Amino acid sequence: MLAQRISEQRAGIGDPRALVGEMRRTVLLVPSADAGLWSARSGGVRWVCAFTDETELAHFAVRHAPGNRPTDYVALLGARIVGEILPALDEPAGLAVDIASEDGAMFFPPVTGIVPESAAVDSGAAMAGSGYER
């Protein structure tokens, strides 16, 4: 269902609140690496990468997994990722979903309404408590 909501949003007909709600309710597959979750940094944000299904994860693994080794992953509820894991990273962090899909990727930035206010880069709480910069 999340992939469908992403498609609707990208087509300009989706409801952003429904998209965020669906992300929170969805179990996502997150590649693991070196005792942590696979992430990339871009634009001053650490993006934890997650996938809606094994097919999307496989597309990613073909491009980014070292050698022909299988890609280990964990299954996590979207709400846990944005509510617990991203804030614990102690830096601006967002969620990137299905990044190997040219027309199906969606980014959930570290802003109010997606992550807790204490971790949102657009809130005074995050700026005062952690040294985040805008």
N, CA, C and O atoms as a GROMACS GRO file, in nm:
protein
  536
    1MET      N    1   0.081  -0.119   0.000
    1MET     CA    2   0.000   0.000   0.000
    1MET      C    3   0.086   0.126   0.000
    1MET      O    4   0.048   0.226  -0.060
    2LEU      N    5   0.203   0.123   0.067
    2LEU     CA    6   0.290   0.240   0.070
    2LEU      C    7   0.338   0.275  -0.070
    2LEU      O    8   0.340   0.392  -0.107
    3ALA      N    9   0.376   0.175  -0.148
    3ALA     CA   10   0.421   0.201  -0.285
    3ALA      C   11   0.310   0.271  -0.365
    3ALA      O   12   0.338   0.359  -0.446
    4GLN      N   13   0.186   0.232  -0.343
    4GLN     CA   14   0.074   0.296  -0.412
    4GLN      C   15   0.059   0.441  -0.368
    4GLN      O   16   0.038   0.529  -0.451
    5ARG      N   17   0.070   0.467  -0.238
    5ARG     CA   18   0.060   0.605  -0.187
    5ARG      C   19   0.174   0.691  -0.242
    5ARG      O   20   0.154   0.808  -0.275
    6ILE      N   21   0.294   0.633  -0.253
    6ILE     CA   22   0.407   0.706  -0.311
    6ILE      C   23   0.377   0.742  -0.456
    6ILE      O   24   0.400   0.855  -0.500
    7SER      N   25   0.325   0.646  -0.530
    7SER     CA   26   0.291   0.669  -0.671
    7SER      C   27   0.188   0.780  -0.684
    7SER      O   28   0.200   0.866  -0.771
    8GLU      N   29   0.086   0.779  -0.600
    8GLU     CA   30  -0.016   0.884  -0.602
    8GLU      C   31   0.045   1.021  -0.572
    8GLU      O   32   0.014   1.120  -0.638
    9GLN      N   33   0.132   1.025  -0.472
    9GLN     CA   34   0.195   1.152  -0.435
    9GLN      C   35   0.281   1.205  -0.549
    9GLN      O   36   0.278   1.324  -0.579
   10ARG      N   37   0.358   1.117  -0.612
   10ARG     CA   38   0.445   1.158  -0.722
   10ARG      C   39   0.363   1.205  -0.842
   10ARG      O   40   0.409   1.288  -0.921
   11ALA      N   41   0.241   1.153  -0.856
   11ALA     CA   42   0.154   1.194  -0.966
   11ALA      C   43   0.079   1.323  -0.932
   11ALA      O   44   0.007   1.378  -1.017
   12GLY      N   45   0.095   1.372  -0.810
   12GLY     CA   46   0.030   1.496  -0.770
   12GLY      C   47  -0.113   1.482  -0.724
   12GLY      O   48  -0.186   1.581  -0.713
   13ILE      N   49  -0.156   1.356  -0.697
   13ILE     CA   50  -0.294   1.336  -0.656
   13ILE      C   51  -0.305   1.278  -0.515
   13ILE      O   52  -0.415   1.248  -0.468
   14GLY      N   53  -0.192   1.263  -0.447
   14GLY     CA   54  -0.193   1.202  -0.315
   14GLY      C   55  -0.214   1.302  -0.203
   14GLY      O   56  -0.202   1.423  -0.222
   15ASP      N   57  -0.244   1.249  -0.089
   15ASP     CA   58  -0.259   1.327   0.033
   15ASP      C   59  -0.132   1.305   0.116
   15ASP      O   60  -0.107   1.193   0.159
   16PRO      N   61  -0.053   1.410   0.140
   16PRO     CA   62   0.072   1.393   0.213
   16PRO      C   63   0.054   1.332   0.352
   16PRO      O   64   0.138   1.253   0.396
   17ARG      N   65  -0.054   1.367   0.421
   17ARG     CA   66  -0.077   1.309   0.554
   17ARG      C   67  -0.105   1.160   0.545
   17ARG      O   68  -0.059   1.083   0.630
   18ALA      N   69  -0.180   1.119   0.444
   18ALA     CA   70  -0.207   0.976   0.425
   18ALA      C   71  -0.078   0.902   0.391
   18ALA      O   72  -0.058   0.788   0.435
   19LEU      N   73   0.008   0.965   0.314
   19LEU     CA   74   0.137   0.905   0.278
   19LEU      C   75   0.222   0.882   0.403
   19LEU      O   76   0.276   0.773   0.422
   20VAL      N   77   0.234   0.983   0.488
   20VAL     CA   78   0.312   0.969   0.611
   20VAL      C   79   0.250   0.865   0.702
   20VAL      O   80   0.321   0.785   0.762
   21GLY      N   81   0.119   0.864   0.713
   21GLY     CA   82   0.052   0.763   0.794
   21GLY      C   83   0.076   0.623   0.744
   21GLY      O   84   0.100   0.531   0.823
   22GLU      N   85   0.071   0.605   0.613
   22GLU     CA   86   0.095   0.473   0.554
   22GLU      C   87   0.240   0.430   0.578
   22GLU      O   88   0.266   0.314   0.608
   23MET      N   89   0.334   0.524   0.565
   23MET     CA   90   0.474   0.492   0.592
   23MET      C   91   0.490   0.444   0.736
   23MET      O   92   0.562   0.347   0.761
   24ARG      N   93   0.425   0.508   0.828
   24ARG     CA   94   0.436   0.470   0.970
   24ARG      C   95   0.380   0.330   0.996
   24ARG      O   96   0.430   0.258   1.082
   25ARG      N   97   0.276   0.292   0.923
   25ARG     CA   98   0.211   0.160   0.943
   25ARG      C   99   0.278   0.046   0.866
   25ARG      O  100   0.246  -0.070   0.889
   26THR      N  101   0.370   0.078   0.777
   26THR     CA  102   0.429  -0.022   0.689
   26THR      C  103   0.556  -0.083   0.749
   26THR      O  104   0.638  -0.013   0.808
   27VAL      N  105   0.570  -0.214   0.733
   27VAL     CA  106   0.695  -0.280   0.768
   27VAL      C  107   0.788  -0.262   0.650
   27VAL      O  108   0.758  -0.304   0.538
   28LEU      N  109   0.903  -0.201   0.675
   28LEU     CA  110   1.002  -0.173   0.571
   28LEU      C  111   1.124  -0.260   0.590
   28LEU      O  112   1.159  -0.297   0.702
   29LEU      N  113   1.189  -0.292   0.481
   29LEU     CA  114   1.312  -0.372   0.483
   29LEU      C  115   1.431  -0.277   0.475
   29LEU      O  116   1.444  -0.200   0.380
   30VAL      N  117   1.517  -0.283   0.576
   30VAL     CA  118   1.631  -0.192   0.585
   30VAL      C  119   1.760  -0.274   0.580
   30VAL      O  120   1.784  -0.356   0.668
   31PRO      N  121   1.843  -0.252   0.476
   31PRO     CA  122   1.970  -0.325   0.469
   31PRO      C  123   2.055  -0.294   0.592
   31PRO      O  124   2.058  -0.181   0.641
   32SER      N  125   2.124  -0.395   0.641
   32SER     CA  126   2.213  -0.375   0.754
   32SER      C  127   2.357  -0.389   0.707
   32SER      O  128   2.388  -0.466   0.617
   33ALA      N  129   2.443  -0.312   0.771
   33ALA     CA  130   2.585  -0.313   0.735
   33ALA      C  131   2.667  -0.278   0.858
   33ALA      O  132   2.638  -0.182   0.929
   34ASP      N  133   2.770  -0.357   0.884
   34ASP     CA  134   2.861  -0.329   0.995
   34ASP      C  135   2.788  -0.302   1.126
   34ASP      O  136   2.815  -0.202   1.192
   35ALA      N  137   2.698  -0.387   1.164
   35ALA     CA  138   2.623  -0.378   1.289
   35ALA      C  139   2.534  -0.254   1.297
   35ALA      O  140   2.497  -0.212   1.406
   36GLY      N  141   2.500  -0.197   1.182
   36GLY     CA  142   2.412  -0.081   1.179
   36GLY      C  143   2.323  -0.088   1.058
   36GLY      O  144   2.323  -0.187   0.985
   37LEU      N  145   2.248   0.016   1.036
   37LEU     CA  146   2.159   0.024   0.920
   37LEU      C  147   2.229   0.098   0.808
   37LEU      O  148   2.303   0.193   0.832
   38TRP      N  149   2.204   0.055   0.685
   38TRP     CA  150   2.267   0.118   0.569
   38TRP      C  151   2.209   0.258   0.552
   38TRP      O  152   2.088   0.278   0.554
   39SER      N  153   2.299   0.353   0.537
   39SER     CA  154   2.255   0.491   0.518
   39SER      C  155   2.353   0.563   0.427
   39SER      O  156   2.462   0.514   0.399
   40ALA      N  157   2.312   0.679   0.382
   40ALA     CA  158   2.396   0.764   0.297
   40ALA      C  159   2.376   0.907   0.341
   40ALA      O  160   2.269   0.943   0.391
   41ARG      N  161   2.477   0.989   0.323
   41ARG     CA  162   2.465   1.130   0.357
   41ARG      C  163   2.454   1.213   0.230
   41ARG      O  164   2.528   1.194   0.134
   42SER      N  165   2.360   1.306   0.233
   42SER     CA  166   2.342   1.397   0.121
   42SER      C  167   2.271   1.522   0.172
   42SER      O  168   2.175   1.513   0.248
   43GLY      N  169   2.319   1.637   0.129
   43GLY     CA  170   2.255   1.762   0.166
   43GLY      C  171   2.253   1.789   0.315
   43GLY      O  172   2.160   1.854   0.364
   44GLY      N  173   2.353   1.741   0.389
   44GLY     CA  174   2.358   1.763   0.533
   44GLY      C  175   2.266   1.673   0.612
   44GLY      O  176   2.247   1.694   0.732
   45VAL      N  177   2.208   1.572   0.548
   45VAL     CA  178   2.115   1.480   0.614
   45VAL      C  179   2.166   1.337   0.596
   45VAL      O  180   2.213   1.299   0.488
   46ARG      N  181   2.157   1.261   0.701
   46ARG     CA  182   2.186   1.117   0.693
   46ARG      C  183   2.054   1.048   0.660
   46ARG      O  184   1.958   1.058   0.735
   47TRP      N  185   2.051   0.978   0.547
   47TRP     CA  186   1.930   0.911   0.500
   47TRP      C  187   1.940   0.761   0.525
   47TRP      O  188   2.026   0.694   0.469
   48VAL      N  189   1.852   0.709   0.609
   48VAL     CA  190   1.842   0.564   0.629
   48VAL      C  191   1.759   0.513   0.512
   48VAL      O  192   1.650   0.564   0.485
   49CYS      N  193   1.811   0.412   0.444
   49CYS     CA  194   1.745   0.359   0.324
   49CYS      C  195   1.659   0.238   0.360
   49CYS      O  196   1.704   0.148   0.431
   50ALA      N  197   1.537   0.238   0.310
   50ALA     CA  198   1.443   0.129   0.338
   50ALA      C  199   1.366   0.096   0.211
   50ALA      O  200   1.358   0.176   0.119
   51PHE      N  201   1.309  -0.024   0.209
   51PHE     CA  202   1.243  -0.073   0.088
   51PHE      C  203   1.109  -0.136   0.123
   51PHE      O  204   1.092  -0.196   0.229
   52THR      N  205   1.014  -0.119   0.030
   52THR     CA  206   0.879  -0.166   0.055
   52THR      C  207   0.863  -0.316   0.037
   52THR      O  208   0.768  -0.375   0.089
   53ASP      N  209   0.955  -0.380  -0.035
   53ASP     CA  210   0.948  -0.526  -0.053
   53ASP      C  211   1.083  -0.579  -0.096
   53ASP      O  212   1.177  -0.503  -0.120
   54GLU      N  213   1.094  -0.711  -0.104
   54GLU     CA  214   1.221  -0.774  -0.138
   54GLU      C  215   1.265  -0.743  -0.281
   54GLU      O  216   1.385  -0.739  -0.309
   55THR      N  217   1.172  -0.722  -0.372
   55THR     CA  218   1.208  -0.687  -0.510
   55THR      C  219   1.279  -0.553  -0.514
   55THR      O  220   1.382  -0.539  -0.579
   56GLU      N  221   1.225  -0.454  -0.444
   56GLU     CA  222   1.289  -0.322  -0.439
   56GLU      C  223   1.426  -0.332  -0.371
   56GLU      O  224   1.522  -0.268  -0.415
   57LEU      N  225   1.434  -0.410  -0.265
   57LEU     CA  226   1.562  -0.429  -0.196
   57LEU      C  227   1.663  -0.496  -0.289
   57LEU      O  228   1.780  -0.459  -0.288
   58ALA      N  229   1.620  -0.592  -0.369
   58ALA     CA  230   1.710  -0.661  -0.462
   58ALA      C  231   1.764  -0.566  -0.568
   58ALA      O  232   1.881  -0.575  -0.605
   59HIS      N  233   1.680  -0.475  -0.618
   59HIS     CA  234   1.728  -0.376  -0.716
   59HIS      C  235   1.840  -0.292  -0.655
   59HIS      O  236   1.940  -0.263  -0.722
   60PHE      N  237   1.824  -0.254  -0.531
   60PHE     CA  238   1.926  -0.178  -0.459
   60PHE      C  239   2.052  -0.261  -0.440
   60PHE      O  240   2.163  -0.213  -0.465
   61ALA      N  241   2.036  -0.385  -0.396
   61ALA     CA  242   2.150  -0.471  -0.366
   61ALA      C  243   2.237  -0.497  -0.488
   61ALA      O  244   2.359  -0.505  -0.477
   62VAL      N  245   2.176  -0.510  -0.604
   62VAL     CA  246   2.252  -0.533  -0.727
   62VAL      C  247   2.351  -0.418  -0.750
   62VAL      O  248   2.462  -0.441  -0.798
   63ARG      N  249   2.311  -0.298  -0.717
   63ARG     CA  250   2.396  -0.180  -0.740
   63ARG      C  251   2.491  -0.150  -0.625
   63ARG      O  252   2.598  -0.094  -0.648
   64HIS      N  253   2.455  -0.185  -0.502
   64HIS     CA  254   2.530  -0.137  -0.387
   64HIS      C  255   2.589  -0.243  -0.296
   64HIS      O  256   2.672  -0.210  -0.211
   65ALA      N  257   2.550  -0.367  -0.308
   65ALA     CA  258   2.604  -0.471  -0.221
   65ALA      C  259   2.744  -0.508  -0.267
   65ALA      O  260   2.771  -0.515  -0.387
   66PRO      N  261   2.834  -0.531  -0.172
   66PRO     CA  262   2.970  -0.568  -0.210
   66PRO      C  263   2.976  -0.709  -0.270
   66PRO      O  264   2.931  -0.806  -0.209
   67GLY      N  265   3.031  -0.719  -0.390
   67GLY     CA  266   3.044  -0.849  -0.455
   67GLY      C  267   2.911  -0.916  -0.479
   67GLY      O  268   2.810  -0.850  -0.500
   68ASN      N  269   2.913  -1.048  -0.474
   68ASN     CA  270   2.790  -1.125  -0.494
   68ASN      C  271   2.735  -1.176  -0.362
   68ASN      O  272   2.660  -1.274  -0.360
   69ARG      N  273   2.770  -1.111  -0.254
   69ARG     CA  274   2.722  -1.154  -0.122
   69ARG      C  275   2.577  -1.116  -0.103
   69ARG      O  276   2.532  -1.012  -0.153
   70PRO      N  277   2.502  -1.198  -0.030
   70PRO     CA  278   2.363  -1.161  -0.001
   70PRO      C  279   2.358  -1.036   0.087
   70PRO      O  280   2.450  -1.009   0.164
   71THR      N  281   2.252  -0.962   0.073
   71THR     CA  282   2.234  -0.841   0.153
   71THR      C  283   2.152  -0.876   0.276
   71THR      O  284   2.038  -0.922   0.266
   72ASP      N  285   2.210  -0.854   0.393
   72ASP     CA  286   2.136  -0.874   0.517
   72ASP      C  287   2.045  -0.754   0.538
   72ASP      O  288   2.077  -0.642   0.500
   73TYR      N  289   1.930  -0.780   0.600
   73TYR     CA  290   1.839  -0.670   0.626
   73TYR      C  291   1.755  -0.700   0.748
   73TYR      O  292   1.745  -0.815   0.793
   74VAL      N  293   1.694  -0.596   0.802
   74VAL     CA  294   1.600  -0.611   0.912
   74VAL      C  295   1.466  -0.556   0.867
   74VAL      O  296   1.460  -0.466   0.783
   75ALA      N  297   1.360  -0.609   0.922
   75ALA     CA  298   1.225  -0.561   0.894
   75ALA      C  299   1.181  -0.475   1.011
   75ALA      O  300   1.175  -0.522   1.125
   76LEU      N  301   1.151  -0.349   0.984
   76LEU     CA  302   1.115  -0.254   1.088
   76LEU      C  303   0.990  -0.177   1.050
   76LEU      O  304   0.970  -0.143   0.933
   77LEU      N  305   0.908  -0.150   1.145
   77LEU     CA  306   0.790  -0.067   1.124
   77LEU      C  307   0.836   0.076   1.097
   77LEU      O  308   0.924   0.128   1.166
   78GLY      N  309   0.777   0.140   0.997
   78GLY     CA  310   0.815   0.277   0.963
   78GLY      C  311   0.810   0.370   1.084
   78GLY      O  312   0.896   0.455   1.100
   79ALA      N  313   0.708   0.353   1.168
   79ALA     CA  314   0.695   0.437   1.288
   79ALA      C  315   0.816   0.422   1.379
   79ALA      O  316   0.858   0.520   1.441
   80ARG      N  317   0.870   0.304   1.389
   80ARG     CA  318   0.989   0.283   1.474
   80ARG      C  319   1.110   0.352   1.412
   80ARG      O  320   1.192   0.411   1.484
   81ILE      N  321   1.122   0.345   1.281
   81ILE     CA  322   1.236   0.409   1.216
   81ILE      C  323   1.235   0.559   1.240
   81ILE      O  324   1.334   0.616   1.286
   82VAL      N  325   1.121   0.624   1.210
   82VAL     CA  326   1.116   0.771   1.221
   82VAL      C  327   1.099   0.818   1.365
   82VAL      O  328   1.138   0.930   1.398
   83GLY      N  329   1.041   0.735   1.450
   83GLY     CA  330   1.015   0.776   1.588
   83GLY      C  331   1.124   0.746   1.686
   83GLY      O  332   1.138   0.816   1.787
   84GLU      N  333   1.204   0.641   1.659
   84GLU     CA  334   1.307   0.600   1.754
   84GLU      C  335   1.447   0.600   1.694
   84GLU      O  336   1.541   0.656   1.752
   85ILE      N  337   1.461   0.538   1.578
   85ILE     CA  338   1.595   0.519   1.521
   85ILE      C  339   1.654   0.650   1.470
   85ILE      O  340   1.767   0.684   1.504
   86LEU      N  341   1.579   0.724   1.389
   86LEU     CA  342   1.633   0.849   1.334
   86LEU      C  343   1.671   0.949   1.445
   86LEU      O  344   1.779   1.007   1.438
   87PRO      N  345   1.585   0.971   1.546
   87PRO     CA  346   1.624   1.064   1.651
   87PRO      C  347   1.748   1.020   1.729
   87PRO      O  348   1.823   1.104   1.780
   88ALA      N  349   1.771   0.891   1.739
   88ALA     CA  350   1.886   0.839   1.814
   88ALA      C  351   2.018   0.858   1.739
   88ALA      O  352   2.124   0.839   1.797
   89LEU      N  353   2.013   0.895   1.614
   89LEU     CA  354   2.136   0.910   1.536
   89LEU      C  355   2.213   1.036   1.571
   89LEU      O  356   2.329   1.050   1.531
   90ASP      N  357   2.153   1.127   1.643
   90ASP     CA  358   2.220   1.247   1.692
   90ASP      C  359   2.273   1.338   1.581
   90ASP      O  360   2.374   1.406   1.597
   91GLU      N  361   2.204   1.337   1.470
   91GLU     CA  362   2.234   1.426   1.358
   91GLU      C  363   2.107   1.432   1.274
   91GLU      O  364   2.022   1.344   1.287
   92PRO      N  365   2.091   1.533   1.189
   92PRO     CA  366   1.971   1.536   1.105
   92PRO      C  367   1.963   1.407   1.022
   92PRO      O  368   2.055   1.376   0.947
   93ALA      N  369   1.852   1.335   1.036
   93ALA     CA  370   1.838   1.206   0.967
   93ALA      C  371   1.695   1.190   0.916
   93ALA      O  372   1.599   1.220   0.986
   94GLY      N  373   1.685   1.141   0.793
   94GLY     CA  374   1.556   1.116   0.732
   94GLY      C  375   1.548   0.974   0.678
   94GLY      O  376   1.643   0.897   0.691
   95LEU      N  377   1.436   0.942   0.620
   95LEU     CA  378   1.410   0.809   0.567
   95LEU      C  379   1.396   0.817   0.416
   95LEU      O  380   1.315   0.895   0.365
   96ALA      N  381   1.473   0.737   0.344
   96ALA     CA  382   1.464   0.728   0.198
   96ALA      C  383   1.406   0.591   0.163
   96ALA      O  384   1.463   0.488   0.200
   97VAL      N  385   1.294   0.590   0.092
   97VAL     CA  386   1.222   0.465   0.062
   97VAL      C  387   1.234   0.434  -0.087
   97VAL      O  388   1.212   0.520  -0.172
   98ASP      N  389   1.268   0.310  -0.117
   98ASP     CA  390   1.276   0.258  -0.254
   98ASP      C  391   1.364   0.343  -0.345
   98ASP      O  392   1.324   0.379  -0.456
   99ILE      N  393   1.484   0.375  -0.298
   99ILE     CA  394   1.572   0.464  -0.374
   99ILE      C  395   1.626   0.404  -0.503
   99ILE      O  396   1.678   0.477  -0.587
  100ALA      N  397   1.616   0.274  -0.519
  100ALA     CA  398   1.664   0.212  -0.643
  100ALA      C  399   1.559   0.221  -0.754
  100ALA      O  400   1.587   0.186  -0.869
  101SER      N  401   1.441   0.268  -0.721
  101SER     CA  402   1.332   0.280  -0.818
  101SER      C  403   1.330   0.422  -0.872
  101SER      O  404   1.310   0.518  -0.798
  102GLU      N  405   1.352   0.433  -1.001
  102GLU     CA  406   1.358   0.565  -1.063
  102GLU      C  407   1.228   0.644  -1.046
  102GLU      O  408   1.231   0.766  -1.029
  103ASP      N  409   1.117   0.577  -1.052
  103ASP     CA  410   0.989   0.648  -1.044
  103ASP      C  411   0.910   0.618  -0.917
  103ASP      O  412   0.794   0.657  -0.905
  104GLY      N  413   0.972   0.550  -0.821
  104GLY     CA  414   0.899   0.514  -0.700
  104GLY      C  415   0.965   0.556  -0.571
  104GLY      O  416   0.916   0.522  -0.463
  105ALA      N  417   1.076   0.629  -0.578
  105ALA     CA  418   1.146   0.670  -0.457
  105ALA      C  419   1.069   0.782  -0.386
  105ALA      O  420   1.002   0.863  -0.450
  106MET      N  421   1.082   0.784  -0.254
  106MET     CA  422   1.021   0.891  -0.175
  106MET      C  423   1.111   0.917  -0.055
  106MET      O  424   1.161   0.825   0.010
  107PHE      N  425   1.131   1.044  -0.026
  107PHE     CA  426   1.213   1.085   0.087
  107PHE      C  427   1.125   1.148   0.193
  107PHE      O  428   1.040   1.232   0.164
  108PHE      N  429   1.147   1.106   0.318
  108PHE     CA  430   1.077   1.160   0.433
  108PHE      C  431   1.181   1.236   0.515
  108PHE      O  432   1.256   1.174   0.591
  109PRO      N  433   1.187   1.368   0.501
  109PRO     CA  434   1.292   1.446   0.565
  109PRO      C  435   1.272   1.460   0.716
  109PRO      O  436   1.162   1.436   0.767
  110PRO      N  437   1.377   1.500   0.786
  110PRO     CA  438   1.367   1.516   0.932
  110PRO      C  439   1.298   1.647   0.970
  110PRO      O  440   1.362   1.740   1.020
  111VAL      N  441   1.168   1.652   0.945
  111VAL     CA  442   1.090   1.773   0.976
  111VAL      C  443   0.972   1.737   1.066
  111VAL      O  444   0.935   1.620   1.078
  112THR      N  445   0.916   1.839   1.128
  112THR     CA  446   0.799   1.822   1.214
  112THR      C  447   0.688   1.752   1.137
  112THR      O  448   0.658   1.787   1.022
  113GLY      N  449   0.627   1.654   1.201
  113GLY     CA  450   0.520   1.578   1.138
  113GLY      C  451   0.569   1.444   1.084
  113GLY      O  452   0.489   1.354   1.057
  114ILE      N  453   0.700   1.432   1.068
  114ILE     CA  454   0.757   1.304   1.024
  114ILE      C  455   0.838   1.244   1.138
  114ILE      O  456   0.816   1.130   1.177
  115VAL      N  457   0.932   1.321   1.192
  115VAL     CA  458   1.011   1.276   1.306
  115VAL      C  459   0.963   1.353   1.429
  115VAL      O  460   0.895   1.455   1.415
  116PRO      N  461   0.997   1.307   1.549
  116PRO     CA  462   0.958   1.382   1.669
  116PRO      C  463   1.015   1.524   1.665
  116PRO      O  464   1.120   1.548   1.606
  117GLU      N  465   0.946   1.616   1.729
  117GLU     CA  466   0.990   1.756   1.728
  117GLU      C  467   1.133   1.771   1.775
  117GLU      O  468   1.206   1.858   1.726
  118SER      N  469   1.176   1.690   1.871
  118SER     CA  470   1.312   1.700   1.923
  118SER      C  471   1.418   1.668   1.818
  118SER      O  472   1.534   1.705   1.834
  119ALA      N  473   1.380   1.598   1.710
  119ALA     CA  474   1.474   1.562   1.604
  119ALA      C  475   1.448   1.636   1.473
  119ALA      O  476   1.521   1.617   1.376
  120ALA      N  477   1.345   1.719   1.470
  120ALA     CA  478   1.307   1.789   1.348
  120ALA      C  479   1.396   1.912   1.328
  120ALA      O  480   1.412   1.993   1.419
  121VAL      N  481   1.452   1.925   1.209
  121VAL     CA  482   1.541   2.038   1.182
  121VAL      C  483   1.467   2.170   1.172
  121VAL      O  484   1.529   2.276   1.176
  122ASP      N  485   1.334   2.165   1.160
  122ASP     CA  486   1.257   2.289   1.151
  122ASP      C  487   1.194   2.328   1.284
  122ASP      O  488   1.106   2.414   1.289
  123SER      N  489   1.239   2.265   1.394
  123SER     CA  490   1.184   2.300   1.525
  123SER      C  491   1.293   2.362   1.611
  123SER      O  492   1.411   2.331   1.596
  124GLY      N  493   1.254   2.448   1.699
  124GLY     CA  494   1.349   2.510   1.791
  124GLY      C  495   1.409   2.410   1.887
  124GLY      O  496   1.522   2.427   1.931
  125ALA      N  497   1.334   2.304   1.920
  125ALA     CA  498   1.383   2.205   2.016
  125ALA      C  499   1.506   2.133   1.965
  125ALA      O  500   1.602   2.112   2.039
  126ALA      N  501   1.505   2.094   1.839
  126ALA     CA  502   1.619   2.023   1.782
  126ALA      C  503   1.739   2.115   1.774
  126ALA      O  504   1.852   2.074   1.804
  127MET      N  505   1.717   2.238   1.734
  127MET     CA  506   1.827   2.332   1.717
  127MET      C  507   1.892   2.363   1.851
  127MET      O  508   2.015   2.371   1.859
  128ALA      N  509   1.812   2.382   1.957
  128ALA     CA  510   1.866   2.419   2.087
  128ALA      C  511   1.938   2.304   2.156
  128ALA      O  512   2.038   2.325   2.225
  129GLY      N  513   1.888   2.182   2.136
  129GLY     CA  514   1.943   2.069   2.211
  129GLY      C  515   2.058   1.996   2.148
  129GLY      O  516   2.128   1.924   2.219
  130SER      N  517   2.081   2.011   2.018
  130SER     CA  518   2.180   1.924   1.956
  130SER      C  519   2.284   1.995   1.873
  130SER      O  520   2.377   1.931   1.824
  131GLY      N  521   2.272   2.123   1.856
  131GLY     CA  522   2.369   2.192   1.772
  131GLY      C  523   2.341   2.180   1.624
  131GLY      O  524   2.427   2.212   1.542
  132TYR      N  525   2.220   2.133   1.587
  132TYR     CA  526   2.184   2.126   1.447
  132TYR      C  527   2.186   2.267   1.389
  132TYR      O  528   2.157   2.365   1.458
  133GLU      N  529   2.220   2.276   1.266
  133GLU     CA  530   2.217   2.404   1.196
  133GLU      C  531   2.115   2.397   1.085
  133GLU      O  532   2.093   2.291   1.027
  134ARG      N  533   2.054   2.509   1.056
  134ARG     CA  534   1.961   2.514   0.944
  134ARG      C  535   2.035   2.535   0.817
  134ARG      O  536   1.974   2.542   0.710
   0.00000   0.00000   0.00000
